[in-house]
């Protein structure tokens, strides 16, 4: 907590300094206007004043984010680095309205922890303006304008203009210590949304098999993830109590029967339905094959019920984000449904989000490592207040860097809805932990007596935060870890 408070104090001091400089420049500008002299100096001061205002606003935004994150969120290092490099790039190239800011995880340790690869893209933009554009010189300009930060240890320019970023170990250690003291928290989200998740129910006319559980399991994981980050979640499907699937609404086709009548009437009034061989169909930009809204005998179809469902979820449930967890074979169908709903004016893609998500045992409560060292839960909590997480050994550092990527992983899933990314992260974390545990002894014993002669509390804390993050991942997936192997 002290590290976070110190960081906030640092931001506050910088903001006050920037505001003082802006005030001084305003005074100079007023004097020049009164005297009607030195136009060149006036223009220069205008430019400098605009830059300082931008920097002050950026610092204020960072300060506000830091203060809002303090009690409830886990810092996303990649996002922090994007903010830092965005400030530098805007300062170095003020003529570019929206320059690209690309910060990615390094693929190899020799290239640092993260990389900024913006120089080449910025070079193309500068060339379009008729300016000199040498990527390595652009990278140097970015580095020269980087603000002071408690995150970055050092940066190096490599190759044609790649910027290798090395993160401070003390900063990573502070994030892990906070996670130990306050628990594993989600990354921040821009705003709390009402999320409606549709899990497709099995067709009762067909024989049931294990494949029918995919939608339920994946849909439940999405619901748990959305709740974890703070969204208001409404699940829609048949309820299977045996699977520990909770908080769902059971809604079948009968629920939408009256609503289908209303949908047909509305689509006709808006001129979206066409007569074709006795049917009423709706063409969309998504496909040359239309949706069949009314059959030739006057009956309704799955297309009709899906249109009624999406309208009900957008307008009656007031959903901000709709997620359909359905097999990939229905991808085109849902593209047509989404396009039709948009054409009907039921949602604005700039304000609401509608997605189709296709789908083509580690440390539990036993805590045997801590038990071997005769360290109980209260001792671990006490140590988390006073002991730094150990990051001196290369394998300790590798594990720590993997752990602090948890918020990045969650943020990525919220963007692309690929839940397997979390499973891949858990596998990577497990293998990285195994590498660490094989060479970094947490507990040393006398070979003859078996008595504990040394306990590395810093490493035990690293084990503890690994267990906490894995437990959070298991919870999101709806899996209960085994207590004992």
ZAMARGU-4260 file (C-alpha; in steps of 0.2 Angstrom, whole numbers, plus 5000, padded with zeros to 4 digits):
<rodrens>
0) 5000/5000/5000 | 5015/5012/5004 | 5021/5009/4986 | 5004/5014/4979 | 5003/5029/4991
5) 5020/5035/4985 | 5016/5033/4967 | 5000/5044/4970 | 5011/5057/4979 | 5023/5057/4964
10) 5009/5059/4952 | 5001/5073/4962 | 5018/5083/4963 | 5020/5081/4944 | 5003/5088/4941
15) 5006/5103/4953 | 5022/5107/4944 | 5014/5106/4927 | 5000/5117/4932 | 5012/5130/4939
20) 5021/5130/4922 | 5005/5132/4913 | 5000/5147/4924 | 5017/5155/4921 | 5015/5153/4902
25) 4997/5160/4903 | 5004/5175/4912 | 5018/5178/4898 | 5005/5176/4884 | 4994/5189/4892
30) 5008/5201/4893 | 5013/5198/4875 | 4995/5201/4869 | 4995/5217/4878 | 5011/5223/4871
35) 5007/5217/4853 | 5025/5212/4850 | 5036/5197/4846 | 5024/5186/4836 | 5037/5172/4834
40) 5039/5171/4853 | 5020/5171/4855 | 5018/5156/4843 | 5032/5147/4852 | 5024/5149/4869
45) 5007/5144/4862 | 5014/5128/4856 | 5024/5125/4872 | 5008/5129/4882 | 4998/5116/4872
50) 5011/5103/4876 | 5011/5106/4894 | 4992/5106/4895 | 4992/5089/4887 | 5005/5082/4899
55) 4996/5089/4914 | 4979/5082/4908 | 4988/5065/4905 | 4995/5065/4922 | 4979/5070/4930
60) 4971/5055/4921 | 4984/5043/4927 | 4982/5050/4945 | 4963/5048/4944 | 4965/5030/4937
65) 4978/5026/4951 | 4966/5032/4965 | 4951/5023/4958 | 4962/5007/4956 | 4969/5007/4973
70) 4955/4998/4983 | 4948/4986/4970 | 4960/4982/4955 | 4976/4974/4951 | 4988/4984/4940
75) 4989/4980/4922 | 5008/4983/4918 | 5005/4983/4899 | 4991/4996/4900 | 5002/5007/4911
80) 5016/5005/4898 | 5005/5010/4884 | 5000/5026/4894 | 5018/5030/4897 | 5023/5028/4879
85) 5008/5037/4873 | 5013/5052/4883 | 5031/5051/4876 | 5025/5049/4857 | 5013/5063/4858
90) 5026/5074/4865 | 5039/5069/4852 | 5027/5070/4837 | 5014/5083/4841 | 5009/5085/4823
95) 5002/5067/4823 | 4984/5067/4828 | 4982/5048/4833 | 4999/5040/4832 | 5000/5021/4835
100) 5006/5015/4852 | 5010/4997/4852 | 5017/4989/4868 | 5018/4970/4867 | 5026/4956/4878
105) 5043/4952/4872 | 5045/4935/4864 | 5063/4932/4871 | 5071/4937/4888 | 5086/4945/4878
110) 5073/4958/4871 | 5068/4964/4888 | 5051/4961/4897 | 5040/4971/4884 | 5043/4980/4867
115) 5037/4996/4860 | 5036/4993/4841 | 5028/5010/4836 | 5043/5018/4827 | 5040/5009/4810
120) 5022/5014/4810 | 5025/5032/4815 | 5038/5033/4801 | 5025/5029/4788 | 5014/5043/4795
125) 5028/5055/4795 | 5033/5051/4777 | 5015/5054/4772 | 5017/5071/4779 | 5033/5074/4768
130) 5044/5073/4784 | 5060/5063/4787 | 5057/5046/4794 | 5071/5035/4800 | 5063/5022/4812
135) 5079/5021/4823 | 5079/5040/4825 | 5060/5040/4829 | 5063/5027/4842 | 5077/5038/4850
140) 5065/5053/4850 | 5052/5042/4859 | 5065/5036/4872 | 5071/5054/4875 | 5054/5060/4879
145) 5049/5046/4891 | 5043/5053/4907 | 5050/5047/4924 | 5042/5031/4930 | 5043/5019/4944
150) 5038/5005/4932 | 5053/5006/4919 | 5070/5001/4924 | 5078/5004/4907 | 5075/5004/4889
155) 5086/4999/4874 | 5084/5003/4856 | 5087/4987/4845 | 5088/4984/4826 | 5079/4996/4815
160) 5069/5004/4829 | 5062/4992/4842 | 5062/4998/4860 | 5066/4985/4873 | 5058/4988/4890
165) 5065/4981/4906 | 5052/4982/4921 | 5058/4987/4938 | 5058/4971/4950 | 5053/4982/4964
170) 5037/4987/4955 | 5033/4969/4951 | 5036/4964/4969 | 5025/4978/4975 | 5010/4971/4964
175) 5013/4954/4971 | 5014/4960/4989 | 4997/4969/4986 | 4989/4954/4979 | 4995/4944/4994
180) 4988/4957/5007 | 4972/4962/4998 | 4968/4946/4987 | 4969/4944/4968 | 4958/4958/4960
185) 4952/4960/4942 | 4959/4974/4930 | 4948/4990/4929 | 4934/4991/4916 | 4929/5007/4909
190) 4911/5005/4915 | 4899/4993/4923 | 4888/4984/4910 | 4873/4974/4910 | 4878/4958/4901
195) 4866/4945/4894 | 4874/4928/4890 | 4864/4915/4880 | 4869/4897/4882 | 4861/4887/4869
200) 4850/4872/4876 | 4851/4855/4869 | 4839/4849/4856 | 4827/4837/4866 | 4822/4829/4849
205) 4840/4822/4848 | 4850/4810/4858 | 4860/4819/4872 | 4879/4817/4872 | 4894/4825/4881
210) 4896/4838/4867 | 4880/4846/4873 | 4888/4852/4889 | 4901/4863/4879 | 4889/4878/4878
215) 4884/4877/4896 | 4902/4875/4903 | 4909/4889/4892 | 4894/4900/4895 | 4895/4898/4914
220) 4914/4903/4913 | 4910/4919/4904 | 4896/4923/4917 | 4909/4920/4931 | 4922/4931/4922
225) 4910/4945/4919 | 4905/4945/4937 | 4923/4944/4943 | 4927/4960/4934 | 4911/4969/4941
230) 4898/4968/4927 | 4880/4964/4931 | 4876/4947/4923 | 4860/4939/4917 | 4862/4921/4910
235) 4848/4913/4899 | 4847/4894/4898 | 4840/4878/4905 | 4846/4876/4923 | 4857/4861/4927
240) 4858/4860/4946 | 4870/4845/4945 | 4883/4856/4936 | 4883/4870/4949 | 4877/4882/4936
245) 4868/4897/4945 | 4859/4913/4942 | 4851/4908/4926 | 4834/4912/4919 | 4824/4898/4910
250) 4817/4904/4894 | 4810/4893/4880 | 4801/4897/4864 | 4785/4900/4873 | 4792/4915/4882
255) 4794/4923/4865 | 4778/4918/4857 | 4769/4935/4860 | 4785/4944/4856 | 4786/4936/4839
260) 4770/4943/4834 | 4776/4960/4839 | 4792/4958/4830 | 4784/4953/4814 | 4772/4968/4815
265) 4787/4980/4818 | 4798/4973/4804 | 4783/4975/4792 | 4780/4993/4797 | 4798/4997/4795
270) 4798/4989/4777 | 4811/4976/4781 | 4801/4961/4776 | 4800/4955/4758 | 4787/4942/4750
275) 4796/4927/4743 | 4786/4911/4737 | 4773/4914/4751 | 4786/4917/4764 | 4790/4934/4773
280) 4809/4935/4773 | 4822/4948/4779 | 4838/4951/4769 | 4854/4958/4777 | 4871/4963/4772
285) 4878/4948/4781 | 4873/4935/4768 | 4864/4933/4752 | 4853/4920/4761 | 4838/4929/4770
290) 4831/4926/4787 | 4814/4917/4786 | 4802/4927/4798 | 4785/4920/4793 | 4783/4903/4784
295) 4771/4901/4769 | 4758/4893/4781 | 4759/4908/4793 | 4770/4899/4806 | 4786/4906/4814
300) 4803/4899/4813 | 4819/4899/4823 | 4824/4915/4815 | 4808/4923/4821 | 4811/4917/4839
305) 4830/4923/4838 | 4824/4940/4832 | 4811/4941/4846 | 4825/4936/4859 | 4838/4949/4854
310) 4825/4962/4854 | 4819/4957/4871 | 4837/4957/4878 | 4841/4974/4871 | 4825/4983/4875
315) 4817/4974/4890 | 4832/4968/4899 | 4842/4984/4893 | 4857/4973/4890 | 4873/4983/4886
320) 4882/4967/4880 | 4875/4952/4873 | 4885/4936/4871 | 4879/4920/4862 | 4889/4904/4866
325) 4884/4893/4852 | 4893/4881/4841 | 4903/4888/4826 | 4891/4881/4813 | 4879/4894/4818
330) 4891/4909/4815 | 4883/4915/4799 | 4866/4913/4806 | 4870/4925/4821 | 4879/4937/4809
335) 4862/4939/4800 | 4852/4941/4816 | 4864/4954/4823 | 4863/4963/4806 | 4844/4962/4806
340) 4843/4969/4823 | 4854/4983/4818 | 4844/4987/4803 | 4828/4987/4814 | 4836/5000/4824
345) 4836/4990/4840 | 4854/4994/4844 | 4868/5006/4840 | 4885/4997/4838 | 4894/5012/4846
350) 4884/5010/4862 | 4880/4992/4863 | 4890/4976/4860 | 4883/4960/4852 | 4895/4945/4850
355) 4894/4926/4845 | 4907/4916/4854 | 4910/4899/4844 | 4917/4884/4852 | 4924/4871/4839
360) 4975/4850/4947 | 4988/4862/4955 | 4989/4871/4972 | 4973/4868/4982 | 4969/4870/5000
365) 4982/4858/5006 | 4996/4870/5004 | 5009/4856/5007 | 5024/4868/5004 | 5019/4879/5018
370) 5015/4864/5029 | 5032/4856/5026 | 5040/4872/5033 | 5028/4873/5048 | 5021/4889/5042
375) 5002/4892/5045 | 4990/4904/5036 | 4992/4918/5049 | 5011/4917/5048 | 5010/4919/5029
380) 4998/4934/5031 | 5009/4942/5043 | 5024/4939/5032 | 5015/4947/5017 | 5015/4964/5027
385) 5033/4964/5030 | 5043/4953/5019 | 5046/4957/5000 | 5043/4943/4987 | 5059/4936/4982
390) 5064/4940/4964 | 5083/4938/4964 | 5085/4921/4955 | 5081/4921/4936 | 5067/4908/4939
395) 5059/4919/4953 | 5059/4934/4941 | 5052/4923/4927 | 5038/4917/4938 | 5034/4934/4944
400) 5033/4941/4927 | 5021/4928/4922 | 5010/4931/4938 | 5008/4950/4935 | 5001/4946/4917
405) 4985/4940/4925 | 4976/4957/4922 | 4982/4958/4904 | 4975/4940/4901 | 4958/4945/4908
410) 4958/4961/4898 | 4962/4952/4882 | 4948/4939/4885 | 4936/4954/4888 | 4941/4960/4871
415) 4941/4945/4860 | 4930/4932/4870 | 4942/4918/4868 | 4941/4909/4885 | 4955/4896/4880
420) 4967/4911/4883 | 4964/4909/4902 | 4968/4890/4901 | 4984/4893/4891 | 4989/4906/4904
425) 4986/4893/4918 | 4996/4880/4909 | 5010/4892/4906 | 5009/4898/4925 | 5010/4880/4931
430) 5025/4875/4920 | 5034/4891/4925 | 5030/4887/4943 | 5037/4870/4941 | 5053/4877/4934
435) 5055/4889/4949 | 5051/4875/4962 | 5064/4863/4954 | 5078/4875/4957 | 5073/4887/4970
440) 5071/4879/4987 | 5058/4886/4998 | 5062/4874/5013 | 5079/4867/5017 | 5080/4851/5028
445) 5094/4842/5037 | 5097/4827/5026 | 5100/4816/5041 | 5087/4821/5053 | 5074/4829/5041
450) 5072/4844/5052 | 5069/4861/5044 | 5084/4871/5045 | 5080/4886/5034 | 5064/4893/5027
455) 5064/4906/5013 | 5049/4916/5017 | 5051/4927/5001 | 5049/4911/4990 | 5035/4905/5001
460) 5026/4921/4997 | 5029/4918/4979 | 5021/4901/4980 | 5006/4909/4990 | 5002/4922/4976
465) 5004/4908/4963 | 4991/4898/4972 | 4979/4913/4974 | 4980/4918/4956 | 4977/4899/4950
470) 4963/4898/4962 | 4955/4914/4955 | 4957/4906/4937 | 4949/4890/4943 | 4935/4899/4950
475) 4932/4909/4934 | 4931/4892/4925 | 4920/4884/4938 | 4932/4871/4943 | 4935/4867/4962
480) 4954/4862/4964 | 4957/4846/4973 | 4962/4848/4991 | 4976/4834/4991 | 4985/4824/4978
</rodrens>
